[in-house]
Amino acid sequence: ALHDVEVPTLGEHSYSSTAEMATKLDLASAYQEIGDHEGARELLEEVIKGGDSEQSEKARGLLEKLA
């Protein structure tokens, strides 16, 4: 991926992956604002695959706006 962001692993995996997905959601919004739709789309797809149900829903909503 173009925008690989290193997120520190926080001991417990489930927490770190939720935190990582939250970070990716924020980043996707930022990419969207600067017009990097490709970067935003990649991040959102990762969140849909790896996030919890709430995060996946959020990512789907943002992805629809990008389309």
N, C-alpha and C positions, 0 to 999 in steps of 0.2 A: 504493500500500500504506500501511497505517496506520503501520507501524513501519519507515520507511526509515532505515537506518543508514548513515552515510557512512563508508566504509572507504577509507583512503588508498590510492591506486594505487602499487604498488611496482614501478616500471619494467617488469619482465618480466611480461607478462599472465598466463601460465600459473601462475606462482607467486602472483600477487596474487589470482587467482580462487580458487585452492586455499585460500589463507589466508582470503579473504573467506567462503568456504563453511564453513570450520572455525569462524569467528566466528559465522556464522548458526546452525550446529549448537549451539554453546554457548548462544546467545541463545534458541533454541527450547527447550532444556532449562530455562532460567531461566523462560521464559513458562509452560511446563508446570507448574513448581513453584508459580508464583503463581496458577495456574488460568486463565491466558489461553490457552485451547486454540485459539482462532481465530488469534491471533498466531503461536502455535507452528506450527500447520498451514500457514500461509502461508509461513513461513520454511523449513519442511521441504520443501514442494513446490518452492521455489526451489533448494534444495540437490539434490533429486533431478534437476532439470533441468540444473543448472550444475556440480555437484560431480564429483569423480572417482569411479571405481567404488566405492571403499571408503566414501566419504562418502555416496554415493547409497544404498548398502546400509544404512548406519547410520540415515540419515534415514527410509528405508522402515520399519525396525524401530520407530523412535520413533513414526512416523505410525500404525502399526498399534496401538500402545498407546493412542494418543489416541482412536482410532475407537470 
